[in-house]
Amino acid sequence: MEKKFSYEEINPLNSIEEWEEDVLVRYPDPEKIATSKATEAYRNYETPVRDTVREFYRLNHTYQTYDFVVGKKNDFLKFDKKEMPVWDAFQFLNQLVDDSDPDTDLDQLQHLLQTSEAIRRDGHPDWMVLTGLMHDMGKVLCLFGEPQWAVVGDTFPVGCAYSNKVVYPEYFSLNPDYTNNNYNSTLGVYEKGCGLRNVHMSWGHDEYVYHMMKDYLPESGLYMLRYHSFYAWHREGEYSYLLDDHDREMLKWVKLFNPYDLYSKSPSPPNWTELRPYYEDLVAKYLPATLKF
């Protein structure tokens, strides 16, 4: 039986963005996208291990079991919680604005606009600009009562052995699947070369927004959404035995996207009055008038 937790116990981070800020420290990237300050200035903590992040991953690695993931997919991928116009959905997401984030005091839409504008400045196709705009929409899971460890965090396959290149791998020993012979071998429930599309990833905003957008964006954009938090793959080269040729071809798109997400934050808000016509046309080009959650 699944154990129930109070929100104090299951939400250890000061904000849902704190995980992403920790990623900036763990995975420094080229300077060109960080226009407002040097990359080392983003959350440059004197100590790299913060208690809140460590506690977050203890919970994440303990409770992201194969059965948990399958259950969340069965629940949330029905998209029967809410339906609203696209731009109302951004206002819904803005309820997650974080006053404690020292890298930005902007709301969620403004952060997404900074990401998409950085992509647009570099001349990438408009579908990739839209991918930047939508990539964090899955964080609305928090507004449906999901704990932080089931919304954000580095993602990883469930149903097979855990890589020691996943952040804080020592906490996987607390996961019931760690000693389950069905799940703890190298391949677990999968076949070699089965392809990531046939692999259950730990549950969170990446998987959720992928399914939300899968009928509207090209395959390269969908890989950016679905695997942008799968650092053990696109930064560490792990889980190669699960990949097929399509995954290997798509990897370049995931690598292209991630720096725009991590390093586009700036204290200067986007000029929505100037940007609005472009983004309204862009959204209308690719997305339906309403989105289901």
MIROTI-821963 format. One record per residue (C-alpha): x, y, z. Coordinates in nm, 3 decimals. Each point is the difference from the previous one (the first is absolute). Example, Ala and Ser with C-alpha at 12.3 -4.5 7.8 and 13.67 -1.06 7.14 Angstrom:
REM residues 2
       X       Y       Z
   1.230  -0.450   0.780
   0.137   0.344  -0.066
END
This chain:
REM residues 293
       X       Y       Z
   0.000   0.000   0.000
   0.132   0.343  -0.091
   0.101   0.207   0.300
  -0.166   0.341   0.038
   0.205   0.308   0.081
  -0.064   0.348   0.126
   0.103   0.280  -0.234
   0.270   0.104   0.247
   0.157  -0.343  -0.043
  -0.035  -0.037  -0.374
   0.088   0.354  -0.111
   0.355   0.060   0.127
   0.108   0.266  -0.252
  -0.057   0.367   0.068
  -0.142   0.021  -0.352
  -0.049  -0.234  -0.295
   0.269   0.198  -0.184
   0.267  -0.090   0.256
   0.072  -0.329  -0.174
   0.068   0.182  -0.328
   0.228   0.247   0.177
   0.200  -0.294   0.135
   0.033  -0.135  -0.355
   0.170   0.328  -0.097
   0.272  -0.079   0.251
   0.034  -0.367  -0.092
   0.000   0.048  -0.376
   0.165   0.329  -0.102
  -0.045   0.092  -0.363
   0.140   0.246  -0.258
  -0.028   0.370   0.071
  -0.180   0.117  -0.312
  -0.358  -0.052   0.120
   0.058   0.142   0.350
  -0.021   0.359  -0.116
  -0.076   0.165   0.332
   0.296  -0.144   0.196
   0.268  -0.264  -0.015
  -0.121  -0.357   0.044
   0.204  -0.043   0.318
  -0.203   0.284   0.155
  -0.319  -0.205  -0.018
  -0.057  -0.151   0.343
   0.371  -0.028   0.071
  -0.032  -0.154   0.345
   0.297  -0.019   0.232
  -0.091  -0.361   0.066
  -0.132  -0.211  -0.290
  -0.213  -0.224   0.219
  -0.304   0.174   0.146
  -0.222  -0.179   0.248
  -0.323   0.084  -0.184
   0.122  -0.139  -0.332
   0.141  -0.311   0.163
  -0.329  -0.060   0.184
  -0.191   0.059  -0.324
   0.195  -0.274  -0.174
  -0.031  -0.235   0.296
  -0.377   0.019  -0.040
   0.016  -0.008  -0.378
   0.221  -0.308  -0.014
  -0.192  -0.178   0.275
  -0.351   0.035  -0.138
   0.040   0.015  -0.379
  -0.068  -0.371  -0.043
  -0.113  -0.176  -0.316
  -0.351  -0.044   0.142
  -0.012   0.365   0.109
   0.086   0.120  -0.352
  -0.253  -0.227  -0.169
  -0.266   0.116   0.247
   0.070   0.368  -0.065
  -0.015  -0.053  -0.375
  -0.335  -0.174   0.034
  -0.129   0.289   0.207
   0.138   0.314  -0.162
   0.031  -0.101  -0.364
  -0.378  -0.017  -0.025
   0.019   0.381  -0.004
  -0.335   0.024   0.173
   0.091   0.245   0.280
  -0.057   0.332  -0.172
  -0.046   0.161  -0.343
   0.070   0.364  -0.081
   0.110   0.235  -0.277
   0.374  -0.007  -0.064
   0.070   0.346   0.137
  -0.212  -0.069   0.308
   0.222  -0.303   0.054
   0.303   0.230   0.027
  -0.180   0.205   0.265
  -0.079  -0.324   0.182
   0.369  -0.090  -0.012
   0.088   0.346   0.134
  -0.144  -0.101   0.335
   0.339  -0.170   0.048
   0.193   0.330   0.001
   0.292  -0.033   0.240
   0.091   0.298   0.215
   0.301  -0.180   0.149
   0.189  -0.064  -0.326
   0.307   0.229   0.000
   0.062  -0.048  -0.373
  -0.333   0.147  -0.105
  -0.303   0.169   0.151
  -0.199  -0.048  -0.319
  -0.309  -0.214  -0.029
  -0.008  -0.331  -0.183
  -0.119   0.142  -0.333
   0.279   0.257  -0.001
   0.260  -0.271   0.065
  -0.145  -0.206  -0.285
   0.009   0.306  -0.226
   0.367   0.054   0.088
   0.071  -0.359  -0.100
  -0.193   0.022  -0.325
   0.144   0.342  -0.087
   0.355  -0.129   0.048
  -0.084  -0.281  -0.241
  -0.155   0.244  -0.248
   0.300   0.237   0.018
   0.223  -0.283  -0.115
  -0.213  -0.058  -0.309
  -0.146  -0.340   0.085
  -0.329  -0.111  -0.162
  -0.326   0.123   0.146
  -0.102  -0.343   0.126
   0.308   0.007   0.226
  -0.097   0.347   0.120
  -0.339  -0.145   0.095
   0.174  -0.291   0.173
   0.186   0.253   0.215
  -0.326   0.176   0.079
  -0.176  -0.320   0.106
   0.277  -0.203   0.163
  -0.095   0.074   0.363
  -0.376  -0.016  -0.046
   0.007  -0.343   0.163
   0.078   0.163   0.334
  -0.374   0.060   0.035
   0.012  -0.346   0.161
   0.086   0.185   0.322
  -0.335   0.177  -0.024
  -0.173  -0.338  -0.007
   0.156  -0.095   0.333
   0.308  -0.187  -0.122
   0.307   0.019   0.228
   0.317   0.160  -0.132
   0.184  -0.330  -0.036
  -0.273  -0.112  -0.243
   0.021   0.317  -0.210
   0.365   0.103  -0.038
   0.340  -0.163   0.039
   0.244  -0.182  -0.225
  -0.190  -0.281  -0.169
   0.108  -0.363  -0.043
  -0.146  -0.331  -0.122
  -0.199  -0.211   0.242
  -0.041  -0.373  -0.036
   0.372  -0.070  -0.043
   0.323   0.050   0.193
   0.083   0.357   0.098
   0.314   0.164  -0.136
   0.252   0.131   0.253
   0.025   0.311  -0.218
  -0.347   0.114   0.107
   0.035   0.273   0.262
   0.017  -0.139   0.359
  -0.013  -0.365  -0.110
   0.050  -0.119   0.359
  -0.368   0.072   0.072
  -0.118  -0.260  -0.251
   0.075  -0.263   0.262
  -0.310   0.128   0.183
  -0.222  -0.073  -0.302
  -0.193  -0.331   0.020
   0.089  -0.069  -0.366
   0.368  -0.005   0.093
  -0.037  -0.349   0.148
  -0.278  -0.118  -0.232
   0.143  -0.257  -0.240
  -0.252   0.101  -0.266
   0.147   0.351  -0.012
   0.358   0.001   0.125
   0.185  -0.167  -0.289
   0.169   0.206  -0.271
  -0.295  -0.035  -0.239
  -0.273  -0.072   0.255
  -0.336  -0.014  -0.180
   0.147   0.127  -0.329
   0.183  -0.147  -0.296
   0.338   0.117  -0.123
  -0.036   0.280  -0.252
  -0.374   0.033   0.062
   0.008   0.378  -0.037
  -0.080   0.263   0.259
  -0.356   0.029  -0.127
  -0.057  -0.345   0.151
   0.161   0.088   0.334
  -0.187   0.136   0.301
   0.180   0.308   0.132
  -0.036   0.133   0.354
  -0.317   0.205   0.021
   0.004   0.379  -0.030
  -0.063   0.306  -0.211
   0.212  -0.123  -0.294
  -0.212  -0.309  -0.067
  -0.323   0.187   0.065
   0.067   0.288  -0.240
   0.126  -0.243  -0.265
  -0.338  -0.174  -0.003
  -0.177   0.335   0.005
   0.190   0.114  -0.310
   0.056  -0.327  -0.189
  -0.260   0.075  -0.269
   0.125   0.354  -0.067
   0.381   0.012  -0.022
   0.254  -0.179  -0.221
   0.188  -0.298   0.138
   0.316   0.200   0.077
  -0.200   0.243   0.213
  -0.174  -0.285   0.180
   0.337  -0.154   0.093
   0.105   0.338   0.142
  -0.309   0.002   0.220
   0.007  -0.362   0.107
   0.368  -0.041   0.078
   0.138   0.343   0.090
   0.036  -0.113   0.365
   0.152  -0.340  -0.089
   0.353   0.119   0.083
   0.135  -0.352   0.052
  -0.058  -0.051  -0.373
   0.072   0.329  -0.174
   0.282   0.115   0.232
   0.146  -0.325   0.134
  -0.058  -0.240  -0.290
  -0.171  -0.262   0.216
  -0.270  -0.256  -0.090
   0.144  -0.058  -0.347
  -0.132  -0.357   0.006
  -0.358   0.130  -0.006
   0.051   0.231  -0.298
  -0.089  -0.063  -0.361
   0.129   0.184  -0.306
  -0.284   0.252   0.020
   0.099   0.098   0.355
   0.360   0.047  -0.106
  -0.111   0.223  -0.288
  -0.227   0.207   0.226
   0.264   0.052   0.268
   0.144   0.301  -0.184
  -0.332   0.183   0.034
  -0.020  -0.058   0.376
   0.358   0.126   0.037
  -0.084   0.306  -0.210
  -0.300   0.091   0.214
   0.129  -0.031   0.356
   0.229   0.305   0.021
  -0.288   0.224  -0.107
  -0.208  -0.130   0.287
   0.270   0.028   0.265
   0.179   0.320  -0.093
  -0.260   0.235  -0.145
  -0.108   0.152   0.333
   0.045   0.375   0.020
  -0.129   0.267   0.240
  -0.137   0.199  -0.296
  -0.357  -0.103  -0.077
  -0.097  -0.062  -0.362
  -0.202   0.276  -0.163
  -0.332  -0.181  -0.028
  -0.166   0.286  -0.187
   0.252  -0.035  -0.281
   0.018  -0.380   0.010
  -0.370  -0.077   0.031
  -0.096   0.005  -0.373
   0.283  -0.238  -0.091
  -0.080  -0.250   0.276
  -0.374   0.012  -0.052
   0.055  -0.084  -0.367
   0.253  -0.270   0.091
  -0.231  -0.170   0.249
  -0.292   0.019  -0.243
   0.215  -0.158  -0.273
   0.080  -0.315   0.198
  -0.242  -0.040   0.290
  -0.375  -0.034   0.040
  -0.200   0.278   0.161
  -0.029  -0.191   0.328
   0.230  -0.239   0.185
  -0.100  -0.295   0.215
   0.177  -0.071   0.330
END
